[in-house]
């Protein structure tokens, strides 16, 4: 995904991130999870690969469960938003290797491993 989208902006992903950032501080974590899922789904869909979309669809339930667990990692939703802004910027600015590295770092951090 990162290599395919390097050098491109993904308006749907940006819109999901903007919605996540605009959530009130007291919003339920489930609302942040919904926008988080929307952001990642928009990235997958932007690739334009039905095969990748099917693969992601098969993993979506597991992904959602993982995102629910992230509440323990992201005590402050602003940190989650900032990390995703950096991720989208890295993808939009390319090159492909930098985009891939940003995705790898994001996944490593998100699951609590450094």
N, C-alpha and C positions, 0 to 999 in steps of 0.2 A: 504494500500500500504506500509506504513512505517513498519508495523509489519512483513509483508510478505518478505520485502527486507532487514530487519535488518541483519547485518553481511555480506552483499554482496555489491560488487561494481557493478555499472551499466555503462558499457563502453559507451553506447549510450548517457546517460545523461552527463557523463564526457566530451564526445566529443562535445556535444552541448554547454556546459559551456565553454570549451576551445575556441570554435568559437566565443561565445559571448565576451569573454575576449579579443580576438584578433581583434575585430572590431575597426576600427579607431575612434578616438574621435569624428570626424565629421559625423560618419555614422548615417543615419536616425534611429530614435527610432524604426521604423517598423522592422528593421533588428534585433535589440535586442529582440523585441517581438517575432519574428520568432524563434530565438534560445531559448528563454525562453519557448515557447510552445514546441519546440522539446525536451528540457530537461524534462519537465513534462510528455510528451507523452512517452518518453523512460522509465521513471520510471513506468508508468502505464503498458506499454507493458511487462516490465521485470517481472511483477507479474505472467503473463501467464494465466490470467483469462479473457476469452472472455466476461463474464458478466461485469466485471469491465471496460474492453475496450469499450463495448457498452455504458455503463453509462457515461464514460468520453467523448466518441464521441458525445453523446447527449448534453453535457455541454460545448463542445469545443468552440463554437461560443461565448457563454457568457464569458468563460474564456478569450478568445482573447480580447474581449471588456474591461474586467477588466484590462488586462495587458497593454492595450493602455493607460488607466487612470493612471497607475503607473508612468508615466512620471513625474507627479506632486510630487510623493513621492520620486523617485530616481533621483535627480538632477545630481548625479554623478553615472555613470554606474558601476564604480569600486565597489561601495557599494553593488549594486545588485549582481555583480559577487562574491564578498566576502561572502555575505549572502548565496548564493547558494553553494559555496565551503563548508561552515560550514554545510549546510544541507546534502550535499552528504557525507561528512565525518561522520556525526552523523548516517546516515543510514548505511554506510559501517562498522562502528565500533560497531554498536549495543550497548547494547541489544535492544530488540523491544520497551521497554517502553521509552528509551532514544530517539530512532528514532521517535516514535510517538510525544514525547514532542517537538522535534526539528521541526517537520512538523507543529504542532500547533502554535509554536512561529513564524515560518516563515509566516504562513497565517495571523496571528494577525498583525505582523509588516507590511507585504506587503500592507495591506489595510489601513494602517495609524492608526490603533488602538493599544494602548499599555496599 
